[in-house]
Amino acid sequence: KTHEAKDLSLHLKLHAAEKEVGEFRCDMCYKSFSQLNLLRRHQESHVGQVVYECTECDKAFAFPHLLEAHQQSHV
């Protein structure tokens, strides 16, 4: 499903940013950053974007193809 995110920064749950080998990854577009503050600044760019939400879990994505790829993990 899609909707306009009124408070996307809350939705992004910065505390849930995955850290993999020193990388912080945006859960909306999968862009990765070496520092958490850079990720936070980047995530602000998603505010107001159309969001594609997974109906099986609480993940959301900026692009429909990322949602489709993610949904394969539920099969």
PDB file as gemmi writes it, atoms N, CA and C in Angstrom:
CRYST1    1.000    1.000    1.000  90.00  90.00  90.00 P 1                      
ATOM      1  N   LYS A   1       0.852  -1.184   0.000  1.00  0.00           N  
ATOM      2  CA  LYS A   1       0.000   0.000   0.000  1.00  0.00           C  
ATOM      3  C   LYS A   1       0.885   1.229   0.000  1.00  0.00           C  
ATOM      4  N   THR A   2       0.366   2.329  -0.456  1.00  0.00           N  
ATOM      5  CA  THR A   2       1.138   3.566  -0.495  1.00  0.00           C  
ATOM      6  C   THR A   2       0.391   4.652   0.257  1.00  0.00           C  
ATOM      7  N   HIS A   3       1.131   5.626   0.751  1.00  0.00           N  
ATOM      8  CA  HIS A   3       0.537   6.798   1.388  1.00  0.00           C  
ATOM      9  C   HIS A   3       1.595   7.880   1.526  1.00  0.00           C  
ATOM     10  N   GLU A   4       1.145   9.094   1.712  1.00  0.00           N  
ATOM     11  CA  GLU A   4       2.078  10.190   1.965  1.00  0.00           C  
ATOM     12  C   GLU A   4       2.512  10.091   3.423  1.00  0.00           C  
ATOM     13  N   ALA A   5       3.785  10.118   3.665  1.00  0.00           N  
ATOM     14  CA  ALA A   5       4.290  10.033   5.035  1.00  0.00           C  
ATOM     15  C   ALA A   5       4.288  11.422   5.642  1.00  0.00           C  
ATOM     16  N   LYS A   6       3.470  11.606   6.668  1.00  0.00           N  
ATOM     17  CA  LYS A   6       3.403  12.909   7.329  1.00  0.00           C  
ATOM     18  C   LYS A   6       4.559  13.083   8.297  1.00  0.00           C  
ATOM     19  N   ASP A   7       4.956  12.013   8.901  1.00  0.00           N  
ATOM     20  CA  ASP A   7       6.083  12.096   9.823  1.00  0.00           C  
ATOM     21  C   ASP A   7       7.010  10.920   9.550  1.00  0.00           C  
ATOM     22  N   LEU A   8       7.637  10.966   8.392  1.00  0.00           N  
ATOM     23  CA  LEU A   8       8.445   9.846   7.952  1.00  0.00           C  
ATOM     24  C   LEU A   8       9.646   9.600   8.848  1.00  0.00           C  
ATOM     25  N   SER A   9      10.180  10.660   9.440  1.00  0.00           N  
ATOM     26  CA  SER A   9      11.350  10.456  10.289  1.00  0.00           C  
ATOM     27  C   SER A   9      11.025   9.510  11.438  1.00  0.00           C  
ATOM     28  N   LEU A  10       9.820   9.569  11.953  1.00  0.00           N  
ATOM     29  CA  LEU A  10       9.392   8.624  12.989  1.00  0.00           C  
ATOM     30  C   LEU A  10       9.329   7.228  12.402  1.00  0.00           C  
ATOM     31  N   HIS A  11       8.742   7.122  11.230  1.00  0.00           N  
ATOM     32  CA  HIS A  11       8.559   5.836  10.574  1.00  0.00           C  
ATOM     33  C   HIS A  11       9.895   5.156  10.290  1.00  0.00           C  
ATOM     34  N   LEU A  12      10.888   5.924   9.968  1.00  0.00           N  
ATOM     35  CA  LEU A  12      12.179   5.348   9.600  1.00  0.00           C  
ATOM     36  C   LEU A  12      12.881   4.669  10.764  1.00  0.00           C  
ATOM     37  N   LYS A  13      12.496   5.041  11.978  1.00  0.00           N  
ATOM     38  CA  LYS A  13      13.052   4.401  13.172  1.00  0.00           C  
ATOM     39  C   LYS A  13      14.579   4.362  13.124  1.00  0.00           C  
ATOM     40  N   LEU A  14      15.162   5.506  13.310  1.00  0.00           N  
ATOM     41  CA  LEU A  14      16.619   5.578  13.226  1.00  0.00           C  
ATOM     42  C   LEU A  14      17.304   4.559  14.120  1.00  0.00           C  
ATOM     43  N   HIS A  15      16.660   4.263  15.243  1.00  0.00           N  
ATOM     44  CA  HIS A  15      17.270   3.301  16.154  1.00  0.00           C  
ATOM     45  C   HIS A  15      17.337   1.907  15.553  1.00  0.00           C  
ATOM     46  N   ALA A  16      16.580   1.672  14.475  1.00  0.00           N  
ATOM     47  CA  ALA A  16      16.572   0.353  13.853  1.00  0.00           C  
ATOM     48  C   ALA A  16      17.507   0.268  12.652  1.00  0.00           C  
ATOM     49  N   ALA A  17      18.262   1.314  12.391  1.00  0.00           N  
ATOM     50  CA  ALA A  17      19.195   1.289  11.255  1.00  0.00           C  
ATOM     51  C   ALA A  17      20.176   0.138  11.458  1.00  0.00           C  
ATOM     52  N   GLU A  18      20.295  -0.678  10.443  1.00  0.00           N  
ATOM     53  CA  GLU A  18      21.163  -1.836  10.560  1.00  0.00           C  
ATOM     54  C   GLU A  18      22.621  -1.428  10.385  1.00  0.00           C  
ATOM     55  N   LYS A  19      23.454  -1.936  11.272  1.00  0.00           N  
ATOM     56  CA  LYS A  19      24.881  -1.654  11.164  1.00  0.00           C  
ATOM     57  C   LYS A  19      25.574  -2.921  10.687  1.00  0.00           C  
ATOM     58  N   GLU A  20      26.179  -2.846   9.529  1.00  0.00           N  
ATOM     59  CA  GLU A  20      26.881  -3.981   8.954  1.00  0.00           C  
ATOM     60  C   GLU A  20      28.299  -3.551   8.608  1.00  0.00           C  
ATOM     61  N   VAL A  21      29.251  -4.081   9.302  1.00  0.00           N  
ATOM     62  CA  VAL A  21      30.659  -3.792   9.055  1.00  0.00           C  
ATOM     63  C   VAL A  21      30.894  -2.292   8.915  1.00  0.00           C  
ATOM     64  N   GLY A  22      30.452  -1.532   9.901  1.00  0.00           N  
ATOM     65  CA  GLY A  22      30.681  -0.098   9.898  1.00  0.00           C  
ATOM     66  C   GLY A  22      29.796   0.681   8.957  1.00  0.00           C  
ATOM     67  N   GLU A  23      28.760   0.063   8.418  1.00  0.00           N  
ATOM     68  CA  GLU A  23      27.871   0.760   7.497  1.00  0.00           C  
ATOM     69  C   GLU A  23      26.497   0.936   8.119  1.00  0.00           C  
ATOM     70  N   PHE A  24      25.914   2.092   7.873  1.00  0.00           N  
ATOM     71  CA  PHE A  24      24.551   2.379   8.303  1.00  0.00           C  
ATOM     72  C   PHE A  24      23.711   2.476   7.037  1.00  0.00           C  
ATOM     73  N   ARG A  25      22.668   1.654   6.942  1.00  0.00           N  
ATOM     74  CA  ARG A  25      21.897   1.537   5.709  1.00  0.00           C  
ATOM     75  C   ARG A  25      20.506   2.134   5.875  1.00  0.00           C  
ATOM     76  N   CYS A  26      20.097   2.918   4.894  1.00  0.00           N  
ATOM     77  CA  CYS A  26      18.756   3.486   4.859  1.00  0.00           C  
ATOM     78  C   CYS A  26      17.769   2.366   4.555  1.00  0.00           C  
ATOM     79  N   ASP A  27      16.741   2.228   5.382  1.00  0.00           N  
ATOM     80  CA  ASP A  27      15.772   1.163   5.144  1.00  0.00           C  
ATOM     81  C   ASP A  27      14.729   1.547   4.103  1.00  0.00           C  
ATOM     82  N   MET A  28      14.824   2.753   3.559  1.00  0.00           N  
ATOM     83  CA  MET A  28      13.903   3.182   2.505  1.00  0.00           C  
ATOM     84  C   MET A  28      14.472   2.919   1.109  1.00  0.00           C  
ATOM     85  N   CYS A  29      15.767   3.151   0.932  1.00  0.00           N  
ATOM     86  CA  CYS A  29      16.346   3.024  -0.409  1.00  0.00           C  
ATOM     87  C   CYS A  29      17.616   2.179  -0.432  1.00  0.00           C  
ATOM     88  N   TYR A  30      18.051   1.720   0.729  1.00  0.00           N  
ATOM     89  CA  TYR A  30      19.226   0.852   0.882  1.00  0.00           C  
ATOM     90  C   TYR A  30      20.563   1.534   0.615  1.00  0.00           C  
ATOM     91  N   LYS A  31      20.566   2.856   0.487  1.00  0.00           N  
ATOM     92  CA  LYS A  31      21.840   3.562   0.373  1.00  0.00           C  
ATOM     93  C   LYS A  31      22.554   3.423   1.714  1.00  0.00           C  
ATOM     94  N   SER A  32      23.869   3.241   1.704  1.00  0.00           N  
ATOM     95  CA  SER A  32      24.584   3.065   2.962  1.00  0.00           C  
ATOM     96  C   SER A  32      25.583   4.183   3.207  1.00  0.00           C  
ATOM     97  N   PHE A  33      25.847   4.398   4.492  1.00  0.00           N  
ATOM     98  CA  PHE A  33      26.696   5.495   4.949  1.00  0.00           C  
ATOM     99  C   PHE A  33      27.663   4.979   6.001  1.00  0.00           C  
ATOM    100  N   SER A  34      28.794   5.629   6.103  1.00  0.00           N  
ATOM    101  CA  SER A  34      29.805   5.207   7.067  1.00  0.00           C  
ATOM    102  C   SER A  34      29.541   5.755   8.463  1.00  0.00           C  
ATOM    103  N   GLN A  35      28.691   6.785   8.556  1.00  0.00           N  
ATOM    104  CA  GLN A  35      28.410   7.405   9.854  1.00  0.00           C  
ATOM    105  C   GLN A  35      26.909   7.569  10.043  1.00  0.00           C  
ATOM    106  N   LEU A  36      26.455   7.380  11.290  1.00  0.00           N  
ATOM    107  CA  LEU A  36      25.032   7.477  11.598  1.00  0.00           C  
ATOM    108  C   LEU A  36      24.489   8.873  11.319  1.00  0.00           C  
ATOM    109  N   ASN A  37      25.262   9.918  11.603  1.00  0.00           N  
ATOM    110  CA  ASN A  37      24.762  11.274  11.354  1.00  0.00           C  
ATOM    111  C   ASN A  37      24.532  11.524   9.859  1.00  0.00           C  
ATOM    112  N   LEU A  38      25.332  10.909   8.998  1.00  0.00           N  
ATOM    113  CA  LEU A  38      25.119  11.038   7.553  1.00  0.00           C  
ATOM    114  C   LEU A  38      23.849  10.311   7.125  1.00  0.00           C  
ATOM    115  N   LEU A  39      23.593   9.159   7.727  1.00  0.00           N  
ATOM    116  CA  LEU A  39      22.350   8.439   7.448  1.00  0.00           C  
ATOM    117  C   LEU A  39      21.155   9.270   7.878  1.00  0.00           C  
ATOM    118  N   ARG A  40      21.218   9.850   9.053  1.00  0.00           N  
ATOM    119  CA  ARG A  40      20.097  10.665   9.545  1.00  0.00           C  
ATOM    120  C   ARG A  40      19.816  11.838   8.611  1.00  0.00           C  
ATOM    121  N   ARG A  41      20.852  12.503   8.162  1.00  0.00           N  
ATOM    122  CA  ARG A  41      20.676  13.628   7.238  1.00  0.00           C  
ATOM    123  C   ARG A  41      20.039  13.144   5.929  1.00  0.00           C  
ATOM    124  N   HIS A  42      20.519  12.013   5.432  1.00  0.00           N  
ATOM    125  CA  HIS A  42      19.962  11.443   4.202  1.00  0.00           C  
ATOM    126  C   HIS A  42      18.489  11.089   4.374  1.00  0.00           C  
ATOM    127  N   GLN A  43      18.125  10.495   5.500  1.00  0.00           N  
ATOM    128  CA  GLN A  43      16.750  10.046   5.704  1.00  0.00           C  
ATOM    129  C   GLN A  43      15.764  11.207   5.698  1.00  0.00           C  
ATOM    130  N   GLU A  44      16.216  12.379   6.041  1.00  0.00           N  
ATOM    131  CA  GLU A  44      15.341  13.551   5.980  1.00  0.00           C  
ATOM    132  C   GLU A  44      14.900  13.834   4.545  1.00  0.00           C  
ATOM    133  N   SER A  45      15.681  13.389   3.577  1.00  0.00           N  
ATOM    134  CA  SER A  45      15.317  13.613   2.175  1.00  0.00           C  
ATOM    135  C   SER A  45      14.103  12.787   1.763  1.00  0.00           C  
ATOM    136  N   HIS A  46      13.757  11.780   2.536  1.00  0.00           N  
ATOM    137  CA  HIS A  46      12.609  10.936   2.218  1.00  0.00           C  
ATOM    138  C   HIS A  46      11.294  11.498   2.754  1.00  0.00           C  
ATOM    139  N   VAL A  47      11.345  12.514   3.606  1.00  0.00           N  
ATOM    140  CA  VAL A  47      10.121  13.078   4.176  1.00  0.00           C  
ATOM    141  C   VAL A  47       9.234  13.600   3.051  1.00  0.00           C  
ATOM    142  N   GLY A  48       7.976  13.208   3.075  1.00  0.00           N  
ATOM    143  CA  GLY A  48       7.032  13.646   2.063  1.00  0.00           C  
ATOM    144  C   GLY A  48       6.972  12.767   0.832  1.00  0.00           C  
ATOM    145  N   GLN A  49       7.858  11.795   0.721  1.00  0.00           N  
ATOM    146  CA  GLN A  49       7.849  10.892  -0.425  1.00  0.00           C  
ATOM    147  C   GLN A  49       6.696   9.901  -0.297  1.00  0.00           C  
ATOM    148  N   VAL A  50       6.270   9.387  -1.421  1.00  0.00           N  
ATOM    149  CA  VAL A  50       5.324   8.276  -1.401  1.00  0.00           C  
ATOM    150  C   VAL A  50       6.063   7.075  -0.832  1.00  0.00           C  
ATOM    151  N   VAL A  51       5.402   6.353   0.049  1.00  0.00           N  
ATOM    152  CA  VAL A  51       6.025   5.213   0.714  1.00  0.00           C  
ATOM    153  C   VAL A  51       5.303   3.936   0.287  1.00  0.00           C  
ATOM    154  N   TYR A  52       6.071   2.915  -0.003  1.00  0.00           N  
ATOM    155  CA  TYR A  52       5.530   1.606  -0.351  1.00  0.00           C  
ATOM    156  C   TYR A  52       5.763   0.692   0.844  1.00  0.00           C  
ATOM    157  N   GLU A  53       4.676   0.286   1.499  1.00  0.00           N  
ATOM    158  CA  GLU A  53       4.771  -0.491   2.734  1.00  0.00           C  
ATOM    159  C   GLU A  53       4.508  -1.964   2.486  1.00  0.00           C  
ATOM    160  N   CYS A  54       5.266  -2.789   3.180  1.00  0.00           N  
ATOM    161  CA  CYS A  54       5.056  -4.226   3.147  1.00  0.00           C  
ATOM    162  C   CYS A  54       3.820  -4.559   3.980  1.00  0.00           C  
ATOM    163  N   THR A  55       2.963  -5.418   3.460  1.00  0.00           N  
ATOM    164  CA  THR A  55       1.760  -5.812   4.193  1.00  0.00           C  
ATOM    165  C   THR A  55       2.039  -6.940   5.179  1.00  0.00           C  
ATOM    166  N   GLU A  56       3.236  -7.508   5.128  1.00  0.00           N  
ATOM    167  CA  GLU A  56       3.594  -8.615   6.014  1.00  0.00           C  
ATOM    168  C   GLU A  56       4.394  -8.179   7.238  1.00  0.00           C  
ATOM    169  N   CYS A  57       5.058  -7.036   7.153  1.00  0.00           N  
ATOM    170  CA  CYS A  57       5.872  -6.555   8.277  1.00  0.00           C  
ATOM    171  C   CYS A  57       5.859  -5.030   8.267  1.00  0.00           C  
ATOM    172  N   ASP A  58       6.667  -4.410   9.096  1.00  0.00           N  
ATOM    173  CA  ASP A  58       6.640  -2.947   9.217  1.00  0.00           C  
ATOM    174  C   ASP A  58       7.656  -2.233   8.332  1.00  0.00           C  
ATOM    175  N   LYS A  59       8.239  -2.923   7.371  1.00  0.00           N  
ATOM    176  CA  LYS A  59       9.211  -2.286   6.481  1.00  0.00           C  
ATOM    177  C   LYS A  59       8.497  -1.425   5.438  1.00  0.00           C  
ATOM    178  N   ALA A  60       9.161  -0.337   5.049  1.00  0.00           N  
ATOM    179  CA  ALA A  60       8.641   0.550   4.010  1.00  0.00           C  
ATOM    180  C   ALA A  60       9.796   0.943   3.099  1.00  0.00           C  
ATOM    181  N   PHE A  61       9.461   1.246   1.854  1.00  0.00           N  
ATOM    182  CA  PHE A  61      10.475   1.515   0.849  1.00  0.00           C  
ATOM    183  C   PHE A  61      10.086   2.713  -0.001  1.00  0.00           C  
ATOM    184  N   ALA A  62      11.094   3.374  -0.548  1.00  0.00           N  
ATOM    185  CA  ALA A  62      10.862   4.562  -1.366  1.00  0.00           C  
ATOM    186  C   ALA A  62      10.501   4.198  -2.803  1.00  0.00           C  
ATOM    187  N   PHE A  63      10.824   2.980  -3.215  1.00  0.00           N  
ATOM    188  CA  PHE A  63      10.603   2.571  -4.596  1.00  0.00           C  
ATOM    189  C   PHE A  63       9.867   1.238  -4.638  1.00  0.00           C  
ATOM    190  N   PRO A  64       8.920   1.080  -5.569  1.00  0.00           N  
ATOM    191  CA  PRO A  64       8.141  -0.163  -5.611  1.00  0.00           C  
ATOM    192  C   PRO A  64       8.986  -1.405  -5.893  1.00  0.00           C  
ATOM    193  N   HIS A  65      10.044  -1.274  -6.694  1.00  0.00           N  
ATOM    194  CA  HIS A  65      10.853  -2.459  -6.991  1.00  0.00           C  
ATOM    195  C   HIS A  65      11.586  -2.963  -5.751  1.00  0.00           C  
ATOM    196  N   LEU A  66      11.922  -2.067  -4.818  1.00  0.00           N  
ATOM    197  CA  LEU A  66      12.545  -2.506  -3.571  1.00  0.00           C  
ATOM    198  C   LEU A  66      11.538  -3.264  -2.711  1.00  0.00           C  
ATOM    199  N   LEU A  67      10.293  -2.795  -2.686  1.00  0.00           N  
ATOM    200  CA  LEU A  67       9.245  -3.508  -1.955  1.00  0.00           C  
ATOM    201  C   LEU A  67       9.042  -4.894  -2.556  1.00  0.00           C  
ATOM    202  N   GLU A  68       8.973  -4.973  -3.870  1.00  0.00           N  
ATOM    203  CA  GLU A  68       8.766  -6.268  -4.521  1.00  0.00           C  
ATOM    204  C   GLU A  68       9.894  -7.241  -4.193  1.00  0.00           C  
ATOM    205  N   ALA A  69      11.123  -6.764  -4.223  1.00  0.00           N  
ATOM    206  CA  ALA A  69      12.260  -7.625  -3.885  1.00  0.00           C  
ATOM    207  C   ALA A  69      12.178  -8.065  -2.425  1.00  0.00           C  
ATOM    208  N   HIS A  70      11.821  -7.144  -1.540  1.00  0.00           N  
ATOM    209  CA  HIS A  70      11.696  -7.468  -0.119  1.00  0.00           C  
ATOM    210  C   HIS A  70      10.615  -8.512   0.111  1.00  0.00           C  
ATOM    211  N   GLN A  71       9.487  -8.380  -0.576  1.00  0.00           N  
ATOM    212  CA  GLN A  71       8.360  -9.289  -0.359  1.00  0.00           C  
ATOM    213  C   GLN A  71       8.724 -10.735  -0.670  1.00  0.00           C  
ATOM    214  N   GLN A  72       9.737 -10.949  -1.472  1.00  0.00           N  
ATOM    215  CA  GLN A  72      10.191 -12.315  -1.746  1.00  0.00           C  
ATOM    216  C   GLN A  72      10.732 -12.988  -0.484  1.00  0.00           C  
ATOM    217  N   SER A  73      11.168 -12.196   0.489  1.00  0.00           N  
ATOM    218  CA  SER A  73      11.681 -12.779   1.736  1.00  0.00           C  
ATOM    219  C   SER A  73      10.572 -13.390   2.578  1.00  0.00           C  
ATOM    220  N   HIS A  74       9.330 -13.069   2.274  1.00  0.00           N  
ATOM    221  CA  HIS A  74       8.197 -13.609   3.023  1.00  0.00           C  
ATOM    222  C   HIS A  74       7.626 -14.875   2.377  1.00  0.00           C  
ATOM    223  N   VAL A  75       8.141 -15.240   1.214  1.00  0.00           N  
ATOM    224  CA  VAL A  75       7.606 -16.411   0.493  1.00  0.00           C  
ATOM    225  C   VAL A  75       8.212 -17.672   1.051  1.00  0.00           C  
TER     226      VAL A  75                                                      
END                                                                             
